[in-house]
Amino acid sequence: MTHALIVDDDIDSVATLQELIASEKFTVSVAHTLRDARRHIALQQPDVVLLDLQLPDGNGMELFSDPQLVANSEVVLITGHASLDTSIQALRLGAADYIVKPINIKQLQGVLSRVMKPAALQAEVADLNANLANSGHFGLLWGRTPAMQRIYEQISRVAGTSVSVFINGESGTGKELVAQTVHDLSRRRKKPFLAVNCGAISPNLIESEIFGHEKGAFTGADKQHEGFFERASGGTLFLDELTEMPLELQVKLLRVLETGRFMRVGSTTTIDADVRVIAASNRPLLQAVQAGKLREDLLYRLNVFPIEMPPLRERLDDVPLLADHFLKAIAAKEGKNKRFTPRALQQLQTYHWPGNVRELRNAVQRAYVMAAAEVIDEQWLPRPDPAHEVVSTLAATSGTFAAVSPGWTGQSLAPAISAPAPAAAETSGPSVVMPLGSSMAQVEKAFILATLQHYKHHKEQTAAVLGISLKTLYNRLKEYAAEDAAAAENSSAAL
């Protein structure tokens, strides 16, 4: 049977806890001090240690001072004063989870149901790292460059814990795959992994989709609906594009994260939320806070363990590996094998990839369809934009302002840092010129509006070129209209 050790000096709390754990088919032993705990562990290695922080002979964290003592035990902290500092310290020392007093029975049951020896998780991660050199992938992620190996190391550290993760990076870099890999290597792997794109759900419906609603809660609510928090119970909820979530809903999300409970829309009954939340955004997080798109308190609650995804242009050595992976996957589905020529792979590595890995996958799909023979050459693959080459060259030599061209096919703002304005003949298509010192929000606004105008206000095409969702584009345009209206009102008031 699975064995648990309770380390707590509160006699009443221990008695209740001991009864609850025994009801889950665990054998249980009890220690009231750190000294007793060390003696119990020496006699019988527990599968899980429920460790109180405040003990007569010291802080419960001191049990971690001997790494070998709890190396084969899952440690769950018990505290009456949960805090962000506590969770961070617990992560660093190797604790898998923590429970807040008074103990919630369902939360405790969830923790016990996920008990897994740390050695088992470490062995899985070791196997993935051992096969990385040959296979080129770690879980669902592909790449061997140092930038990706850093991502794998971060995933390895955080997957076995319960702390919140915030993944930041440009669209198309693979943020959802990181979240899925964290889930797959966690103790929650047997429960659901649900992904929610907060920018793709109507602001009027997003609260109902996330928390659920009761029958009759609003017009059209003809039956009870379980939200994502309920459906992901015991598992992981991935909130993508979190900065697109309305601020009033961010307040409710923060409350759920702090209390572990929520209510369906139209209900007065609270429900336990046994869910690990992983969030992501393609906006710089501090910029999102300054722009009023993300609550600062929610950022610090979720950003316990940040992961920054590198854009594909910063790991071009991974492009041939990724292209070959996508090509094999397409060939397996279509039933006909094809391969790239060396020159085709070389050309793929010279392109800037503003749409990142997603754009590369689409480019491989298109080339597979267009290539008549079994060999894919460079004619159907994207070519470096001459204007981008000019701007990049100038950027290496000076740096007075940014010039970007909305006429580029699929080019995003990211590469466009340059110096004195090139002559008109040196660029292809219209450009947007921004002085250095402009905020990223100002640059983004100018580029989005210029691109929209260039494509004659065709929003679908504009969103595709910018590499953002149509919903995100609509949200940005709505923001800009509100900003312009406010500026006009202030100007009139000044007069």
C-alpha positions as CSV (number, residue, x, y, z in Angstrom):
1,M,0.0,0.0,0.0
2,T,1.0,3.6,-0.5
3,H,2.5,5.1,2.7
4,A,2.0,8.6,3.9
5,L,3.8,10.5,6.7
6,I,2.1,13.4,8.4
7,V,4.5,15.9,10.0
8,D,2.4,18.3,12.1
9,D,2.3,19.3,15.8
10,D,-1.4,20.2,15.8
11,I,-3.0,17.1,17.5
12,D,-6.6,17.8,16.4
13,S,-5.5,18.6,12.8
14,V,-3.4,15.4,12.7
15,A,-6.2,13.2,13.8
16,T,-8.6,14.5,11.2
17,L,-5.9,14.3,8.5
18,Q,-4.9,10.8,9.5
19,E,-8.5,9.6,9.2
20,L,-8.9,11.2,5.8
21,I,-5.7,9.8,4.4
22,A,-6.5,6.3,5.7
23,S,-9.9,6.4,4.0
24,E,-8.0,6.8,0.7
25,K,-6.3,3.4,1.3
26,F,-3.0,4.8,2.5
27,T,-1.0,3.5,5.5
28,V,-0.2,6.5,7.7
29,S,2.4,7.4,10.3
30,V,2.7,10.6,12.3
31,A,5.6,12.8,13.5
32,H,5.2,16.0,15.6
33,T,8.7,17.3,15.2
34,L,11.4,17.5,12.5
35,R,13.5,15.0,14.6
36,D,10.6,12.5,14.7
37,A,10.1,13.0,11.0
38,R,13.7,12.1,10.2
39,R,13.4,9.0,12.3
40,H,10.2,7.9,10.6
41,I,11.7,8.4,7.1
42,A,14.8,6.4,8.1
43,L,12.6,3.5,9.3
44,Q,10.1,3.5,6.3
45,Q,10.4,5.7,3.2
46,P,7.0,7.4,2.7
47,D,5.5,7.8,-0.8
48,V,4.1,11.2,0.3
49,V,5.0,13.5,3.2
50,L,2.4,16.1,4.3
51,L,4.6,18.6,6.0
52,D,3.6,21.5,8.2
53,L,5.7,24.6,8.0
54,Q,5.6,25.6,11.7
55,L,7.0,22.9,14.0
56,P,8.4,23.0,17.6
57,D,12.0,22.4,16.6
58,G,12.1,24.5,13.4
59,N,10.6,25.2,10.0
60,G,9.2,22.3,8.0
61,M,11.3,23.4,5.0
62,E,14.4,22.3,6.9
63,L,13.5,18.7,6.0
64,F,14.8,19.6,2.5
65,S,18.3,20.3,3.9
66,D,19.2,16.7,3.4
67,P,18.4,16.1,-0.3
68,Q,18.5,12.3,0.0
69,L,16.1,12.3,2.9
70,V,13.0,13.1,0.8
71,A,14.4,12.3,-2.7
72,N,12.0,9.4,-3.1
73,S,9.0,11.0,-1.5
74,E,6.5,13.5,-2.8
75,V,6.4,16.4,-0.4
76,V,3.1,18.4,0.1
77,L,3.4,21.5,2.3
78,I,0.6,22.2,4.8
79,T,0.3,25.8,5.8
80,G,-2.2,28.2,7.4
81,H,-0.7,31.2,5.6
82,A,-0.3,30.5,1.9
83,S,1.6,33.1,-0.1
84,L,3.3,33.5,-3.4
85,D,6.7,33.5,-1.6
86,T,5.7,30.1,0.0
87,S,4.9,28.5,-3.4
88,I,8.1,29.8,-5.0
89,Q,10.2,28.6,-2.1
90,A,8.4,25.2,-2.2
91,L,9.2,24.9,-5.9
92,R,12.9,25.7,-5.4
93,L,13.2,23.1,-2.7
94,G,11.3,20.4,-4.6
95,A,7.8,20.3,-3.0
96,A,5.1,19.0,-5.4
97,D,2.1,20.9,-3.9
98,Y,0.8,22.7,-0.9
99,I,-2.5,22.6,1.0
100,V,-3.9,25.5,2.9
101,K,-5.5,25.0,6.4
102,P,-8.4,24.4,7.1
103,I,-7.8,21.4,4.7
104,N,-10.3,21.0,1.9
105,I,-11.2,17.3,1.6
106,K,-11.6,17.4,-2.1
107,Q,-8.3,19.2,-2.6
108,L,-6.6,16.6,-0.4
109,Q,-8.2,13.8,-2.3
110,G,-7.0,15.3,-5.5
111,V,-3.4,15.6,-4.2
112,L,-3.4,12.0,-2.9
113,S,-4.8,10.7,-6.2
114,R,-1.8,12.2,-8.0
115,V,0.9,10.8,-5.8
116,M,3.8,9.6,-7.9
117,K,7.4,9.0,-6.8
118,P,9.7,11.9,-7.9
119,A,12.1,9.2,-9.3
120,A,9.5,8.1,-11.8
121,L,9.0,11.7,-13.1
122,Q,12.7,12.3,-13.2
123,A,13.3,9.0,-15.2
124,E,10.8,10.2,-17.8
125,V,12.5,13.5,-18.2
126,A,15.9,11.8,-18.3
127,D,14.7,9.5,-21.2
128,L,13.4,12.5,-23.1
129,N,16.8,14.3,-22.7
130,A,18.7,11.2,-23.6
131,N,16.8,10.8,-26.8
132,L,16.9,14.5,-27.7
133,A,20.2,14.2,-29.7
134,N,18.9,11.4,-31.9
135,S,15.2,12.3,-32.2
136,G,15.4,16.1,-32.1
137,H,12.3,16.5,-30.0
138,F,11.3,16.8,-26.3
139,G,7.7,15.7,-25.8
140,L,5.7,17.7,-28.4
141,L,8.5,20.2,-29.0
142,W,11.1,20.0,-31.8
143,G,14.5,21.6,-31.8
144,R,18.1,21.2,-30.7
145,T,19.3,24.7,-30.5
146,P,20.5,26.2,-27.1
147,A,17.3,28.4,-27.0
148,M,15.1,25.3,-27.1
149,Q,17.3,23.3,-24.7
150,R,16.7,26.1,-22.2
151,I,12.9,25.7,-22.7
152,Y,13.3,21.9,-22.1
153,E,15.2,22.5,-18.9
154,Q,12.5,24.9,-17.6
155,I,9.7,22.4,-18.5
156,S,11.7,19.6,-16.7
157,R,11.9,21.7,-13.5
158,V,8.3,23.0,-13.4
159,A,6.3,20.0,-14.8
160,G,6.4,18.0,-11.6
161,T,5.2,20.9,-9.4
162,S,1.8,22.6,-9.0
163,V,2.9,26.2,-9.5
164,S,1.4,28.4,-12.2
165,V,3.2,29.0,-15.4
166,F,3.0,32.0,-17.7
167,I,4.3,31.4,-21.3
168,N,5.1,34.5,-23.3
169,G,6.1,34.6,-27.0
170,E,5.1,35.7,-30.5
171,S,2.1,34.0,-32.2
172,G,3.1,30.7,-33.8
173,T,6.0,29.9,-31.5
174,G,4.4,26.9,-29.9
175,K,3.1,28.1,-26.6
176,E,0.3,25.6,-26.4
177,L,2.7,22.8,-27.1
178,V,4.8,23.9,-24.1
179,A,1.7,23.9,-22.0
180,Q,0.7,20.4,-23.2
181,T,4.2,19.1,-22.6
182,V,4.1,20.5,-19.0
183,H,0.8,18.7,-18.5
184,D,2.1,15.4,-20.0
185,L,5.0,15.3,-17.7
186,S,3.0,16.3,-14.6
187,R,1.1,14.3,-12.0
188,R,-2.1,15.5,-13.6
189,R,-1.4,13.7,-16.9
190,K,-4.3,11.3,-16.5
191,K,-6.8,14.1,-16.3
192,P,-7.9,16.5,-19.0
193,F,-5.8,19.2,-20.7
194,L,-8.1,21.9,-22.0
195,A,-7.0,24.9,-24.0
196,V,-9.0,28.2,-24.2
197,N,-8.2,31.0,-26.6
198,C,-9.5,34.0,-24.6
199,G,-9.3,36.2,-27.8
200,A,-11.5,33.9,-29.8
201,I,-14.5,33.9,-27.4
202,S,-17.1,36.7,-27.4
203,P,-16.6,39.0,-24.3
204,N,-20.3,38.3,-23.6
205,L,-19.8,34.6,-23.4
206,I,-16.4,34.1,-22.0
207,E,-17.4,34.1,-18.3
208,S,-20.0,31.4,-19.1
209,E,-17.5,29.3,-21.1
210,I,-14.9,29.4,-18.4
211,F,-17.0,29.1,-15.2
212,G,-20.2,27.6,-16.7
213,H,-23.8,28.7,-16.1
214,E,-27.1,27.6,-14.5
215,K,-30.3,27.1,-16.5
216,G,-32.0,30.4,-16.9
217,A,-29.0,32.5,-15.9
218,F,-29.5,34.6,-19.1
219,T,-31.5,34.6,-22.3
220,G,-30.7,31.4,-24.2
221,A,-29.4,29.5,-21.2
222,D,-31.9,26.7,-21.6
223,K,-29.8,24.1,-19.6
224,Q,-27.0,23.9,-17.1
225,H,-23.5,24.3,-18.7
226,E,-20.2,23.1,-17.3
227,G,-17.4,25.6,-17.9
228,F,-13.8,24.8,-18.6
229,F,-12.8,24.8,-14.9
230,E,-15.3,22.0,-14.2
231,R,-14.4,20.0,-17.3
232,A,-10.6,20.3,-16.6
233,S,-11.1,19.2,-12.9
234,G,-8.0,17.4,-11.7
235,G,-6.1,18.4,-14.9
236,T,-4.7,21.5,-16.6
237,L,-6.4,24.6,-18.0
238,F,-4.4,26.5,-20.6
239,L,-5.6,30.1,-21.0
240,D,-4.1,31.4,-24.2
241,E,-4.2,35.1,-25.2
242,L,-5.0,36.0,-21.5
243,T,-4.6,39.7,-22.2
244,E,-7.7,39.5,-24.4
245,M,-9.8,38.5,-21.3
246,P,-12.0,41.3,-20.1
247,L,-10.6,43.0,-16.9
248,E,-13.8,42.3,-14.9
249,L,-13.3,38.6,-15.6
250,Q,-9.6,38.8,-14.7
251,V,-10.8,39.8,-11.2
252,K,-12.9,36.7,-10.9
253,L,-10.1,34.5,-12.2
254,L,-7.7,36.0,-9.6
255,R,-10.3,35.1,-6.9
256,V,-10.5,31.5,-8.1
257,L,-6.7,31.2,-8.1
258,E,-6.5,32.5,-4.6
259,T,-9.4,30.6,-3.0
260,G,-9.6,27.5,-5.2
261,R,-13.4,28.0,-5.6
262,F,-15.7,29.5,-8.2
263,M,-19.4,29.9,-9.0
264,R,-21.3,29.2,-12.2
265,V,-23.0,32.3,-13.7
266,G,-26.4,32.5,-12.1
267,S,-25.5,30.4,-9.1
268,T,-24.8,31.1,-5.4
269,T,-23.1,27.8,-4.7
270,T,-19.3,27.6,-4.8
271,I,-17.5,24.7,-6.5
272,D,-14.0,23.5,-5.8
273,A,-11.5,24.1,-8.5
274,D,-8.8,21.4,-8.6
275,V,-7.1,22.8,-11.7
276,R,-3.6,23.8,-12.6
277,V,-3.7,27.0,-14.7
278,I,-1.1,27.8,-17.4
279,A,-1.5,31.1,-19.1
280,A,0.1,32.6,-22.3
281,S,0.2,35.8,-24.2
282,N,1.8,37.1,-27.3
283,R,2.0,40.6,-25.8
284,P,5.0,41.8,-23.7
285,L,3.5,41.4,-20.2
286,L,4.6,44.6,-18.6
287,Q,3.4,46.5,-21.7
288,A,0.1,44.7,-21.4
289,V,-0.2,45.9,-17.7
290,Q,0.7,49.5,-18.7
291,A,-1.8,49.4,-21.5
292,G,-4.6,48.3,-19.1
293,K,-5.0,44.9,-20.8
294,L,-3.7,42.8,-17.9
295,R,-4.2,43.3,-14.1
296,E,-0.9,43.6,-12.4
297,D,-2.0,41.4,-9.4
298,L,-3.1,38.7,-11.8
299,L,0.2,38.8,-13.6
300,Y,2.2,38.3,-10.4
301,R,-0.2,35.5,-9.3
302,L,0.2,33.6,-12.6
303,N,3.8,34.5,-13.5
304,V,5.3,32.4,-10.7
305,F,7.3,30.5,-13.3
306,P,7.8,32.4,-16.6
307,I,8.8,30.7,-19.8
308,E,9.8,32.9,-22.8
309,M,9.4,31.2,-26.2
310,P,12.0,32.2,-28.7
311,P,10.8,33.3,-32.2
312,L,11.9,31.0,-35.1
313,R,14.2,33.7,-36.5
314,E,16.3,33.3,-33.4
315,R,16.8,29.5,-33.9
316,L,17.1,29.1,-37.6
317,D,19.3,26.1,-37.1
318,D,16.1,24.2,-36.1
319,V,14.3,25.0,-39.4
320,P,15.5,21.9,-41.3
321,L,14.6,19.6,-38.5
322,L,11.2,21.2,-38.1
323,A,10.6,21.2,-41.9
324,D,11.5,17.6,-42.1
325,H,9.2,16.7,-39.2
326,F,6.3,18.5,-40.8
327,L,7.0,16.9,-44.2
328,K,7.0,13.4,-42.7
329,A,3.7,14.1,-40.9
330,I,2.1,15.4,-44.1
331,A,3.4,12.4,-46.1
332,A,2.0,10.0,-43.6
333,K,-1.4,11.5,-43.9
334,E,-1.4,11.9,-47.7
335,G,0.3,8.5,-48.4
336,K,3.2,9.8,-50.6
337,N,6.7,10.5,-49.4
338,K,8.6,13.6,-50.6
339,R,11.9,15.2,-49.6
340,F,13.5,18.6,-49.7
341,T,16.6,19.4,-51.8
342,P,19.6,20.8,-49.9
343,R,19.1,24.2,-51.6
344,A,15.4,24.2,-50.5
345,L,16.4,23.6,-46.9
346,Q,19.1,26.3,-47.2
347,Q,16.5,28.7,-48.5
348,L,14.2,27.9,-45.6
349,Q,17.0,29.0,-43.2
350,T,17.4,32.4,-44.9
351,Y,13.7,33.4,-44.5
352,H,12.7,35.5,-41.5
353,W,9.6,33.6,-40.5
354,P,7.4,36.4,-39.1
355,G,4.7,33.8,-38.5
356,N,7.2,31.5,-36.7
357,V,6.7,27.7,-36.6
358,R,3.1,28.0,-37.6
359,E,4.1,29.7,-40.8
360,L,6.8,27.2,-41.5
361,R,4.3,24.3,-41.2
362,N,1.9,26.0,-43.6
363,A,4.8,26.7,-46.0
364,V,5.8,23.0,-46.0
365,Q,2.2,22.0,-46.5
366,R,1.9,24.3,-49.5
367,A,5.2,23.1,-51.0
368,Y,4.1,19.5,-50.6
369,V,0.9,20.1,-52.6
370,M,2.6,22.2,-55.3
371,A,5.6,19.9,-55.9
372,A,4.7,17.5,-58.7
373,A,7.7,15.2,-58.2
374,E,9.0,13.5,-55.1
375,V,11.6,16.2,-54.6
376,I,10.6,19.6,-53.3
377,D,12.9,22.4,-54.5
378,E,13.0,26.0,-53.6
379,Q,10.5,27.4,-56.2
380,W,7.5,26.8,-53.9
381,L,9.1,28.0,-50.7
382,P,9.1,31.6,-49.3
383,R,12.0,33.8,-50.3
384,P,13.7,36.5,-48.2
385,D,12.1,39.9,-48.9
386,P,14.5,42.3,-50.5
387,A,13.2,45.2,-48.4
388,H,13.8,43.2,-45.3
389,E,17.4,42.5,-46.4
390,V,18.0,46.2,-46.9
391,V,16.5,47.1,-43.5
392,S,18.4,44.4,-41.7
393,T,21.7,45.6,-43.3
394,L,21.0,49.2,-42.3
395,A,20.1,48.1,-38.8
396,A,23.5,46.5,-38.3
397,T,25.2,49.8,-39.1
398,S,23.1,52.5,-37.3
399,G,19.8,53.0,-35.5
400,T,17.9,56.2,-35.9
401,F,14.3,55.0,-36.5
402,A,12.2,52.0,-37.4
403,A,11.0,51.6,-41.0
404,V,8.6,48.8,-41.8
405,S,6.7,48.0,-44.9
406,P,3.1,46.8,-44.8
407,G,3.5,45.7,-48.3
408,W,5.7,42.7,-47.2
409,T,4.0,39.4,-47.6
410,G,3.6,38.1,-44.1
411,Q,6.3,40.3,-42.6
412,S,5.7,41.4,-39.0
413,L,7.0,44.4,-37.1
414,A,9.7,42.4,-35.2
415,P,12.6,42.7,-37.8
416,A,12.1,46.3,-38.6
417,I,14.7,48.1,-36.7
418,S,16.8,50.3,-39.0
419,A,18.7,53.5,-39.3
420,P,18.5,56.5,-41.6
421,A,15.6,56.2,-44.1
422,P,16.7,54.3,-47.1
423,A,16.0,55.9,-50.5
424,A,12.6,55.1,-52.0
425,A,14.3,52.8,-54.5
426,E,15.7,50.6,-51.7
427,T,12.4,49.5,-50.3
428,S,9.5,47.7,-51.9
429,G,6.0,49.0,-51.1
430,P,4.9,51.7,-48.7
431,S,6.6,52.1,-45.3
432,V,5.8,53.2,-41.8
433,V,8.5,55.4,-40.2
434,M,8.6,55.6,-36.4
435,P,11.1,57.6,-34.3
436,L,13.2,55.8,-31.8
437,G,11.7,56.4,-28.4
438,S,8.2,55.4,-29.5
439,S,6.6,52.8,-27.3
440,M,5.9,49.4,-28.6
441,A,2.2,50.1,-28.3
442,Q,2.6,53.2,-30.6
443,V,4.6,51.2,-33.1
444,E,2.1,48.3,-33.1
445,K,-0.8,50.7,-33.6
446,A,0.9,52.5,-36.5
447,F,1.8,49.3,-38.2
448,I,-1.6,47.6,-37.8
449,L,-3.4,50.6,-39.1
450,A,-1.0,51.0,-42.0
451,T,-1.3,47.4,-42.9
452,L,-5.1,47.6,-42.8
453,Q,-5.1,50.6,-45.1
454,H,-2.7,48.9,-47.5
455,Y,-5.0,45.9,-47.8
456,K,-8.0,48.3,-48.4
457,H,-9.5,47.5,-44.9
458,H,-9.8,43.8,-45.7
459,K,-9.6,42.6,-42.1
460,E,-9.2,38.8,-42.8
461,Q,-6.2,39.5,-45.1
462,T,-4.7,42.0,-42.7
463,A,-5.0,39.6,-39.8
464,A,-3.4,36.8,-41.9
465,V,-0.5,39.0,-42.9
466,L,0.1,40.2,-39.4
467,G,0.0,36.6,-38.0
468,I,-2.8,37.4,-35.5
469,S,-6.3,36.1,-35.1
470,L,-9.2,38.0,-36.6
471,K,-10.6,38.4,-33.1
472,T,-7.4,40.0,-31.9
473,L,-7.4,42.4,-34.8
474,Y,-11.0,43.5,-34.0
475,N,-10.0,44.0,-30.4
476,R,-7.0,46.2,-31.4
477,L,-9.2,48.3,-33.7
478,K,-11.8,48.7,-31.0
479,E,-9.1,49.9,-28.6
480,Y,-7.7,52.4,-31.1
481,A,-11.1,53.8,-31.8
482,A,-11.7,54.3,-28.1
483,E,-8.3,55.9,-27.7
484,D,-8.9,58.3,-30.6
485,A,-12.3,59.2,-29.2
486,A,-10.9,60.0,-25.8
487,A,-8.1,62.0,-27.4
488,A,-10.6,64.0,-29.4
489,E,-12.8,64.6,-26.3
490,N,-9.8,65.8,-24.3
491,S,-8.8,68.1,-27.2
492,S,-12.2,69.7,-27.3
493,A,-12.3,70.1,-23.5
494,A,-8.9,71.9,-23.7
495,L,-10.3,74.4,-26.3
